[in-house]
Amino acid sequence: MQIDFIKYRKIYFFFSGILIVGSLVSLVVFGLSLGNDFTGGSLLEIEYQKDRPSNQEIKDSLSGFNLGDFNVQPAGEKGLILKMKDISEETHRQIIEKLGEGKEIKELRFESIGPVVGQELKNKTRDIVIFSLLAMLIYIAVAFSQLSWPAKSWQYALASLFILFHDILIPLGIFSLLGKYYGVQITIPIIAALLTIIGYAINNVVVVYDRLRENVLRFRKREETFEDIANKSINQTLSRQINTSLTTLLPLLFIFFMGGETLKYFALTLIMGIVAGLYSSIFLACPILVSWLKAEKKI
């Protein structure tokens, strides 16, 4: 028995539209909180042997160091991460001494990145994202160049681009909220996770579109409608998509809950992207093409 996914495509579009608009509003209103990797600055992670002071107590104790608008982020039960402007080694030692007054602390790491390096990383990240998107579009257009009915290869490519936009925008919108209310910042590991999502999303879409291509060539002569062929393709790839996503999500969930603060948001990014990619490959990839072709009255 096949599930009719195409029939309820307007519901999927409405749901995705809400997510896209919400993410765009969040990004416009709150923006993204960029980490020291991109803005330059220092990061200090320490762990208290006993109870950890509150964020406000930490900020009050460091108010005399002229650190500007620095960020205090809890890490585990007794640790914390300080993200601040670029500081000297002398100031670093003074901060450690101040935080250790009357308490036993352990320094876990200290990193410092200059503003020039941060700007260079930002530029390279932008170039990598643009290049990755263009490479994906070219691949889709070439892979489906043999198809001319009813959709052209460039239509498959543009539909894939929208799905990429959908799968990347939703995690970015969530990180915008996390940055505003929980001080979560965009770092190199998160960018790496976003690039992984691009590849994962394209892989999911290609699986469905490749089966659609095979079925178009196979069933077109039987006078089946494109809508029926698209629905058949989704059902044929459904179990593979779900099983692949679940086997990837299980270790990521373990990393998120057990992997520590360093890997927590890297794993969260991948989790959000994989869930969005699974949803879009089932509920958006073929329905977008069907609706597009119906609007052009080609089917």
N, C-alpha and C positions, 0 to 999 in steps of 0.2 A: 504493500500500500504506500503510495507516494503522498507526501505533504505538499499542498499547494502554497508555495511560498510567494509566488508572483501575485496571487489574488489580493493579498493584504499589503501590497507595497506602499500604499499611501500612508498606512500606519507607521511603517518603518521610517519613511521620509519625514513624517511629522516628529517622531521621537528623535531622530538624528538632527533635525532642524533645531529642536529645543536645545540639544547638547551643544551644537555649533554656536548658536546665538549666545547661550550662556557663557561658553568659553571665550568668545570674542569680547563680550561685555566685561568679563573678569580681567582679560588681558589689557583692555583699553583703560579700565578704571584703576586697576591695581598694578598692572605691569608684571614683569618678572624680576625677582630679586636675584641678581647675579652674584655668584660667589667670588672669592678672592682670585680664583683661577682666571677670571676675566677682568676684574676691576683692579687687581693688584691689592696687596694687603697681607696681613699676618693671621695665622690660625694657630691657636693654642688649645690643646686638649689635656685636661688634668682629671685626676680621680681622687676623691676624698676617701680616706680610710674609714671614716664614720659618716655621720649625716652630712648631706650636701646642703649648703645654704640656698636660700631662694634666689631667683634671678635678680630681684630688686636689691637684695643684700649684696650680691656680687657687683651690681652696677654702682651702688653707693660706695663700696670700698675702693672702686677703681676710678671714681669721679675726678680725682686729682691728677690723673695721668694724661689728660687732654687726648683721649683716644677717639674723640668725635662720636658719631652715632654707631657704636659697636653692638654686636649681636651676641647674646648669651643663649646657647642651645643645650638643653639637658642631653646627656648621653648615658643611657642605662640608668641604674638605680643611684649611683654615687658619682658619676662623671659629668663633665660639662665641656662644651666646646665654645671658645671665645673667638669671634671673627671681628677683626678690627683693621684699622688702617696700618700701613707698613710701619713697623717699629724697629728700633735698633736693638742690638743684643743687650745693651745695658738696661733699656726699658723692659725688655723681656725678663731679665733677672729680677728687676724691682717688682714686676707684677707677680712673679712666682713668690717672692718674699711676702708681698702684701696679702696674697690669697692664703698663704700658709701660716699667717699669724694666729697662733693658738689652735691650729689644726694640722693634722697630718695629711699631706697631699703627695701625689705621685704624678710627675709630668709624663704624659704618654707620647706626645709629639708636638713639634713646633715647626711651622712652615711659613716662609715669607716669600712673596712674589711681588716684584716691582711692577709699576703701572705700565711700563713699556712692554714687558713680557705678557701682561694681561691683555693688552690691546692686540698684540700679535696673535695670541691664542683666539681672541674673539674673531679676528679677520679670517684666520685659517678655518675656524669652525664654520663660519658663514660660507666660505668657498667650498668646503667639503659637502655641506648640505645641498647647495645648489648643484654641484657636480653629480652628487648621488641621484637627485631627482631627475636631472636630464638623462643620465645613463639609464635609469629605469624606464623613462618614457621611450627612449630610442629602442630599448630592448623589446618592449611591448609592441611598438609599431612594426618592428622587423619580424617578430615572431608570428604576428597575425596578418602579415602582408598578403598571404594567399587567400584570405577571405574577402569577398566582395558583397556577399549577400547575408543578411540585409544590412549589416553594419560594416563600415570601413575599418581598416586597421587603426586609423587615427582616432576613431571613436572609442575603441577599446583603450587606447592610450590615455585619452582625456578622462574617461570613466575611472581608470586606475589612478590618475592624478587626483581626482576628487576624493577617492577613497584614502589615498595617502594624506591628503589635507585633513580629512575627517579623523584618521587614526592618530595623527600627530597633534592636532589642535586640542583634542579632548584632554590628553595628559598635560599639555601646556596650560590649559585653563585651570586644571586642578592644582598644578604647581603654583599658579598665580595666587590662588586662595591660600594654599599652604604657606607661601611666602609672606602674605599679608598677615595671617593670623597666628602662624607658628614659627615664622622666621626661617623657613626652609629656603635654601638658596640653590640656584642652578650651578652645577659644577661640571667638570670634565667627565666624571663617570655618568652623570645624568645625560649629557650630550651623547656619549657613547651608547647609552641605552636607547636614546631616541633614534640614532642612526641604525641600531639593530632593529628597531621597530619598523623602520622604512623597509629594510630587507625582508622582515617577517611578513609585513602586510602585503608586499608585492608577491611573495611566495604563495600566500593564501589565495590572492586574486588570480595568479597565473594557474594554480591548480584548477580553479573553477572555470576560468576562461579556456584553458586547454581542453578540458572535457567538453565545454560548449563548442569549441572548434571541431572536435572529433564528431560530435553528435550532429552538428550542422551539415558536415560533409556526408554523414552516414544516413540521416533521416530526411534530408531535404527532398529527396526524390519520392518519399512516401507521402508527401504533401502534408506533413505535420506543420503546425504553426510554430513560429519562432518562440512564442510564449511557452508552448508545450515543451519544446526542446530545451529552453532555458530552465524550466522547472525540473525537467528530467536530469539535467546536468547538476543542479544543486543537490538533488536527492542522492545522486550517485557519488558525490564527493562529501556528503554530510558526515558520515562516520569517520572518514579520514581526518577531516578538519577538526572535529571534536576530540578525537583521540590524540592527535598531535598536540593540540593546544593544552589538553589536560596533563599530558606527560611533561610538558614544558612548565606548566604552572606549578605543579607540585614541588619541585626543588626550589623554585623561586619563592614560594610561600615559606618554605623552610628557611631560606636565606633571609627573608624579610623579618621573620620573627626571631631567628636565632643567630643571624650573621653579624650583629653588632651595628653600631651607628654608621660606620663607614660605608657599608654595603646596603643599608636599609633603603635609602631612596633610589639607589640604582635598581634594586629588585622591584621596588614599587613602580618605577617607570616602566619596566618590562612587563609587569603584571597588568598595568592599565593598558599598555599597547597591545598585548596579546589578546586581552578580552575584547578590546575595540576591533582588532583585526579579525577575530573569529566572528564577531557580530557583522562586520561590514562584508566579509567574504560570503556569508550566507544570506544576509538580508538586504544588501545594497548592490553588490557587484552586478548580478544579472538583472535585478529589478530596475536599476538605473538605465541599462541598455534598452530594456523593454519599453520603459516610459519615454525614453528619448526617441525611439523609432516610431512609437505610436503618435508622438507629437508631430513627427515629420510625415506621418501617414504612410510609412513604408511597410508596416505590418498591420 
